[in-house]
Amino acid sequence: MVEEKAELKSTLSFPVILIITVNSIMGTGIFFLPAMGALIAGPASLISWGVLAIISIYIAMCFGELASMFPTSGGIYEYCKQAYGNFTSFVIGWMTLIAGNITIAMLIVGAIRYLNPAMPEVYKIGISLLFVLVFNYMAFSGMQTSAVMLVAFGIITMSSLVGLIIPGIINFEPSNLEPFFPYSLPMIFIAIFFIAETFFGWETATFLAEETKNPRKVIPKALVYGTIIIAIISLLFVITAIGTMPWQEFANSKAPLADLSLFHFGEKGKGIFTIMVYLSIIGSVAGWIVSAPRLILALAKDKLFISQCAKIHPKNKTPHIAILFQTILTSLLVVIGSGSYETLLEILLPMVLVIYSLTLLSVVVLRFKMPNVERPYKVIFGKTGPVIVIIMMLSLIAYWISHVDGAVHIVKIGLSFILFGIPLYFLLLFYYDPDAIVKINNFFAYFNLMFENLFLPKQIRRDILSMFKDLERKHVLDYGTGVGTLTLYLAKAVGPNGKVYATDISKKNIDIVSRRTKKRGYSHVHTIHDSHHTSRVHPDIKYVDMVFSVGTMSYIQNIKKILSDMRDILPDRGKVLFVEYVDFFKVIPNIEWLSSNEKIEKVFKDAGFSVRVIRKKGLFWNYIFVYGMKTDSDIPFI
């Protein structure tokens, strides 16, 4: 299909990606966190900002090296995949996806607080969802359109901050910084933890690498230069903000920028800056909305996410299915997370620090693992510097957990988000990885035996056999016998003068079936363990009258080859029946070709079968019955 061959288009230049980087990073905290830092450490929080600025520039340099090595849309997911392998990189990608959406929800909550703190909750959610839909539509429309939007928001962000820094310098009053150390020195350390979110967002630029011109050089420059710009602006803003009004008053402000604009420009100025701050924060949301689908795209390309999300729109050259998924997920989190900025921030911070720690560690790992890979940009102290920063980050998390009430509860919430992705990983692995299919089948063999009446209820078995009126003396293939749940029924139905071939990819499954059939005296059942089961019918099977298969369609690696092999061993008008589990827990999507009856019918028709597709509802999942026959005639099967 043309749609599947479409690719992302490289359109972003250095100035554009620089502005996008600055806006994506700075818009995530500069409007709220200076006041929080002052509340925690007083004027001494300026030390926190200085230390954080230096660390952040070094982190940007580390990201720059990784981006120069692997300039793909996967960004930090790709870097960690190269360093650690699929499972760890999936967990990091999943955490980044969760963190990105928490960021979006958090920023929208904060933006509404600035715009109108007293606005009814329903209106807040409604306005926020409207922005989500508009931005996702812009993201769908193409990167050129998105870039114009993001640059415009970047200019608004810079203007609003510079507009407060200049009068802040003029009205600076040193006495407002007294006392400079109102609290104990460890509070400076705690303040770093809470204000660190100001510099979060380097990954946003890395996700856009495939759409950037000369990304090996442009992305590292944008990351480093952008972080330096942010460090300078942040330091100037915090110094002038705390120096303009008494720090206690600034620290306790719910909308510090609005209060600063009121101080400098009066009520009219406050209204203008309130709108500018709102647009700046919303612009940062737009940056995440545009970039995050590229992470989903990268995961889907590696078959570690819903495969449909790997599609690129043929006209707009955007990952349109990933954008649709992102729209739904973001909307849900906006509704769920509309209550509290602080809670969202506390969930986000440790999660992102762990993500960044693992990303920084990948710099060190890849220095040893891939020493000869070209690095157009190379960070200084690449084998020791990242380790020092990681120790600092983990120390921040440990200190926060041990000294802040409720931190353990927040960590548990964050872990629950992460752990939710683990079953998804194994489910996707089960769909796509033959080696994993074998391991999972072997591991769960006795579990499947114990709960076989749940996985293949007796009513479903009766439904299967009711479609075949005369099985006696027939030769049948049970392709994917599992633990023999259906095989035993088939063995009884064909009788001792018939024959049942039971094949499976799992040796443990075959052992269980062999014992069960032997115990019942079914000597006419022939079990075959086939390590290539997902891509063929075993060559020892020369002829059968009918083929049965339960639960194999989702993980078959080459359905065309399988159906061709089945056609070769069936007589004309020989029957086939496939039963597949779909719609797991009513929310997990199916693999693409099982998504519609028409696609299934076409796959079978192209292989020389006329089939009918029936869908039946179950308790935890639904079932697809594909019933038909081998035929050269183009006639519907009834």
N, C-alpha and C positions, 0 to 999 in steps of 0.2 A: 504494500500500500504506500501511496505517496506520503501520507501523513507520518508514517514510521521512519521515513528516510529524511525527513526535515531535520535541520540542525539549528542550534543557537547561532546567532549572527554577531560577529565582533564589530561593535559600533562605538564603544566608550573610549575616549581619549584621556590622557593624564589629567588635564584640568577638571574634567567632568568627574572622574573617579576620585580625585582628591576631594572635591566638594562633597560628593556622596559619602566618602569616608568620614570627613569631619562632621557632617550632619548626623550620620548614623551613630557615631560614638558620643559626640557631645550632647546630642539631644536627649540622651537617656538618663541624665542625672544632674546636669549643671543647674537646672532650674529648681531643684529641691534639696540637694544634698549639702550645699554649703551651710545652710541653716542647721541641718542635722549634725554636721561636723562640729559646728559652734556649740550646739546643745550638749554634745558629748564631751568635748575637750576645751571649749571656750576659744579664745584667740589662739591658743597653742595648736589648734587644728590647722593653722597655717603651716606648721611643721609637717603635719600629716599630708597636706596637699603637696608640699615640696618633695617629700620622700616618694609619694605615690607617682608624681610626675616622672621622676627619674626611673623608677621601676617600669612604668608604662612605656616609656620610650624604648627601653631594652626589650620588653615583651614584643613591641611592634617590630623591632629588628629581627627577633626570632621568627615571627610570623612571616616577615619578608623573605627570610631564607627558604622557608617551606614553600611559600607561594612561587618563588623563582624555580624551585625544583619541580613542582606539580601544579601548573597553572590550569586547573580544571574547576568545574562548577561545584565539585564536592567540597572544596575548601578544607576545613579542619578534619572533616570525615575522611577525605582522601589521604591527608597526611598521616592520620592515625592508622588507616588501613595499611599503608606502606610500612609503618613501623611495627604494628602489633597484630595485624591479621583481621579477619572478618568480624569475629564476635565483639572484640573490644571496640573496634571502629563503629560497629552498629550501635553499641551502648552509648558511645560518645555522640554519634549522629542523632540518636533518639533523645539524649539529654539536651543537645543543642536545639532540637526541634521544640521540646517542651519549654526550655529556657526562652527561646525566641517568642513563643506565644504568651508566656507569662510576662515577658517584657512588653509586648503589645498591649495586653490587658492592663498592666501596671501603668503604662504611659497614658493610656486613654483615661483611666481613673484619675491620674494626676492632672491631666489636661482639663477635665471637667471641673475638678476642684478649683483650678485657677479661673476658669471661665465664669462659673456660678456655683459656689459651694452649697447654696440653698436649693438648687434645682432638684425637683422630685426625681426619685430613682428611675422611674419609667422613662422620663424624658432623657435622662443621662444615657441610659442604655440605647434608646432609640437613635439619638444623635451619633453615638459611638458606632453603632452598627451601620448607619448610613455612610460614615467615613470608611469603614471597613469594605463595604460593597464598592464604593467609588474607587478606592485605591486598588482593590483587586481587579476591577475592570480596567483601570489604567495599566496595571501590570500585564493583563491579558493582551492589551492593545499593541504592545511592542516595547522593546527597550528604549527606542528613541523617545517615545512618548513618556515613558517612565523617567528617563534621564532628565528631560526638561522639567518635569514635576519635582524631582528630587533636588535639582540644582536651585530651582526657585525657593524651595523650602530651606535649603542651605543658606541662601542669601538672607532670608528672613531671620534665621537663627543668629547668624553673625551680626546682623544689623541690630537686633534686640540687645545682644550682649555688649557690643561696642557702644551702643546708645546709653548704656548704664555705666560702663567703665569710665568714659570721658568725664561726665559730671562727678563721678565718684572720686576721681583723682583731684578734681578742683575742690570738692567739699571734704576731702580727707581730714580726719581729726584723730591724731595719735592717742588721745585720752580714751577714745572708745575701745582701745585694745587693752585696757587695764581692768583688772589684773590679767597678765598674760597667761599665767599658770593657775587658774582657779581650781583645778582638779589635780589629782595625782597623775604622774607621768605615764602610767600604763594606759590611761584614757586616750592618749595620743595614738597608741597602738590600736585600740578599739575603734577609734574614729577612722583609721585607715580602712578597716574592714567595711564600715558602713558607707564611706564615700567612694570606695573602689568602683562602684557601678558607673561612676561618671566616665570611666575610661573603658567600659565594656563595649564591644562592638566591632573589634578588628575582623571577626569572621565574616561580617556583612560584606566587606570588600572582596574577600577571598571567594565568596560564592559567585561573584560576578566575573571571575577571571576569564571564562570562555567567551564572554561578550566584551572583553577589553582588547584593544589593539596592543600588540607587543606586551602581553601580560607578564612575562618573565622579568621585565624591567619596570613596567609601569606600576604593577600592584605593590611591589616592595617599596618603591619611592612614595607612593600614595600613603601607605601605612605609616612609614617613618615620618615623613613630612607632616602628614595629617595629625599624628600624635604630638609632634613638637608644637604645632599651631594650637592644638587643644590645651596642651600643658601651659603655654604662655597665657592664653586667654583665660583659662581657669584660675591661674594664680593671680592675675591682675583683677579678675572679677571678685574673687574671694577677699583679697586684701582691701579693695576699695569698698566692698559691701560691708565687711566688718568694721572698717574704718569710717564709714559714713554715718552709721547710727549705733547706739550702744549695743554691744554684742549680745547682751541678755535679751534685748528687745528683738534683735534679728534672729537669735536662736529659737525663740518661741513663736516666731511668725509661721502661720499656716500657709501663707503665700508670700514668701520673702521678696520675690522680684516685683510683685505688685506693690508691696510696701515700699520698696526702694524707689520705684517709679513715682509713687505718691509723694515721697520725700523730695525727689528731684524736680518733678514736673506738675504736681498738683493732681486734682481729680481727673481733669481731661487727659493728662499724660498717663495716669494710671489706667484709664480705660483703653487707651491705644496700646500700651505695653501688655496689658492683660490679653488682648486679642493676638498680639505678636507672639507672646509666649505660648499661647494655645496653639497657634499655627506652627510654631517651632517644634513643639512636642508631637503634634500630629504628623509633622513632616518626618520625625524620627520613626514613628509608627510606619509611615509609608516606606521608609528605607528597609525595614524588616519585612514588610509585606512583599516588596519587590524581590528581595534576595532569598528569603526562606524557601520558596518553591524550588530554587536551584539545588538546595540540599536534598529535598525530597526527590528531585529528578535524579541526582547522583545515587541515592540509595536504591531507587527503582531500577536504574540501569544495572546495578550489581545484584539485582533480584533479592534485595534486602528490604524491599517495601513493595507496596501494591504495584504490580507490573504496568498497569494502565497509566500510572503517574510518570512513566518514562517517555510518553508521547510528546512530540513537539508540534505545535500548530503549524500547518504548512504555509499559511499566509503570514501570520504575525511573528513566527519563529519564537514562540514562547511556550513554556511547559504548561499548557492550558489545563490539563487534568490535575496536575500538582497544584495549580493556582486555585482550582475549584475546591480541592481537598483542604487547602490552606484557608479558604474563605469560611468553610463550615467549621473547622477546628477553632479558628480565631473568634468567630462569632460565639461559639459555645463558651470559650474562656472569658470573653468580655462579659457575658451574662453572669457566669459563675463568679468571676473575680471582681465584680463591680463594687464590692463592699469596702475593701481596705487596701490602700497603697502600701502601708507599712508591712502588712502580712505578706503581700506579694513580693515585696523587696527582700524580706527575710528568707523566703523560700528560694528566691532567685540567686542570692549572693553565694551561699556555699556551693550550689550546683554549678554555677559558672566558674568559680575558683577551681573546682575539681576538673572541669572541662579544660580550662586553660593550663592547669598543672600537667595533665596528660598530653596536651598539645605541645607544651614546652619540652616535656620529656622526650617526645618524638624527635626533637632536634638532636638530642644527644644520641638516641638509639640509631637514627639514620646516619649520624657521623661515623658510627662503627659498622652499621649494617650495609650502607651504600656509600662508601667513602669516595668512589669514583664517579658518582652521578654529578652532572654539571650543576653548579650553584652560581648563577649570575650575580646573586647577592648573598653575601656570607656574613653572619653575625660574629662579632668578636667574642672570644671566650666561649665558643659554641659547645664545649664539652663540660664546662664547669658553671658558667653563668646561669643557664637555665635551672640547674640543680639548686643553686642558692635561692633563686626566685621561688622555686617550688616549695622549698623548706619554709620560706617566709609565708607563702600562701597557706600551706597546711597549718602552720603555727597560728595564723590568724583564725582559721576555722576552729582549731583546738581551743584557743583562748576564748573565743566567742561561746563555744559550747559549754565550757567550764565556768564562765563568769556571767552569762546572761540568762535570766530566768526565761523559761519557755523555749530555749534553743533546741533542746533535745526533741521536743514535740514538733518543731518546724522541720528538723532533720528527718524525722519519721515521715512527715507529709511528702517531703522531697523524694525520699527513698521509694515511697509508694508509687509516685509518678514514674520513677525509673524502672521499678520492678514490673510494672504493667507491660513494658515493652519486651521483656524477656520471652514470655509465651509467644508473642508475635514473631520474634526472631526464629524460634524453633519451628513454628508453623510454616513460615516462609522457607526455612531450610528444608523442611519436609517436602515442600512443593518442588524445590528446584535442585537439591543436591543429592545425587544418588548415594554417595557415601553416608551422608547424614540419614537418609531414608533407611539404610541397612541398620545403622546404629540405633535409631529410634525404634524401629520395629523389633529389634532384638531386645532392647531395654524394656519395652512395654508389652512383650509377648504374654507374660503371665497375667499382667494387669488386664489386657484385652480378653484373655480367656475368662477371667473372673467376672468381667462385666460385659460378656458377649451379648447378653439379652438386652442390654442398654444400647450397645453400639449397632447391633443388627436385630431389632425386635422380631419376635416370632411372626407378627402380622406382616412385616416387610418380607420375611422369608416366604410366607404363604402367598403374598402378592407376586413374588418372583416366580414361584412354581406354577401359579395359576395361569401364567402366560404361555406355558408349554403343556399342551394337553397330553402328549404321548412321549414319555421319556424312557419307557421300558426298553431294554436292550440297546439303548443308544450309547454312542461314545461322546463324552462331553469334556470340555476343558473348563476348569475353574481357575481362571487367570487371576492370580492374587488371592490365594486361598486363605491368607491370614491364619487364624488358629483353627480353621476348619468348620466354622459355624455353618456355612452354606454347604460345604463339601459333604457333611454327614447327611444332609437332606437329599443331595443329589445322588449319593451312593445308594440310599434306600430307594429312590425313585427309579434309577436305571436297572436296579436288581443285579444279581450275581452274573448274569449274562451280558451286562453292559460294562462300560469302562469309564472311570473318571480320572482325568489327569489333573492333579492339583499342583500348581507351580507357585513359587513365591521367592522374593528376594532375600527373605530372612531365613537363615539356617535354623534358628530357634523356633520360628513358626512351623517350619517343615517337620522338625522333630516332634512338636506337639501334635500336629495332624497325623503323623505316622503312628504315634502311640494311641491316639483316639480311634483311628480306623482299625488298627490291629486289635484293640480291646473289643470292638464290636464285630470282629470277624469279616471286615470288608476287604477281602483280598483283591478285589477288582479296582481298588483305588491305588493309583500310582503317583507317589509324591516325588516332585523334582525341585531341588534347590537350584535357582538360576541367579548367579551374581550379576548377569546382564538383563535382568528381568524388566527393567524400565525402558529398554530399547529394542526388545525382540520377543517373539514366542520361541520357546526352546526348540532347537532343531530335531530333538528326538521325537517330537510330536508330529506325525505325518498326516493324520486324518482325524477329524472329529465331526459329529453331526451338528453340534451346538457349542456356543461359547458363552460362559457366564463370567462376569467380573464385578466385584464389589469393592469400591473405595480405592480404585487405582487411577482413575482419569486425571486426578489433580496432580499426581506426581510422575506420570508417564513422561519420559524425556523426548520421545519421538513418536507421537501418536500416529503419524502417517505410516511409519515403518511397522508398528504394531498391527494396525488394521490391514496392511498389505500381507503380513505373515498370516493373519487370521483368515484372510480371503483365500490364501493358497491352500489351507488345510480344510476348508469348508466345501461342501457340495453346493451346486447351484440351489439357491433359495434356502441355504443353511442359515439357521437362526443365530442371532447374537442378542445378548442382554447385558448392558452395563448399568450399574447402580452407583451413583456417586453422592457423597455428602457435600452439601453446599450451605451457604448462609449460616456459618457457625455462629452460634449465640445471637443470631439475627442481626449482627453488626459487622462481622469480619467479611470483607468482600471476597469474591471468588476469583480464581485465575481467569484471565481475559476470555479464552475461548469457551468457557462454561457460562459466560454471563448472559447469553441469549439462546433460545431454542434454534433460531435460524442459523447461528454460527455452528452449533453442534451438528445440525442436519447437513450443513454444507461440508463439514469435515468428513463425515461418514459418506456422503454422496460422492465426494471426490475420490474416496477409497474404494468405491464400488458397492456401497450398501445403501439400501433404502430403509430409513428408520423413522420412528415416531418418538417424540420427546414428551415425557410426562413429568410434571413436578408435583411432589407430595410433601405435605407439611409434617414436621416432627416437633418434638418438645424443645430440644436444644439446637437443632439444626434441621434443615430440610433435605429432601432427597430428589435426585434426578434419575428417572428411568429412561434409558435409551434402548428401545426395543425395535428390532428390524431383521432384515435378511440380506444375504448376498444376492445381487442381481445385476445384470448388465443393462437392464431396461430402466429407463428414466420414469419410473412409476412411483407414486406415493405408497407408503406402507400403512395399511389400516389394521 
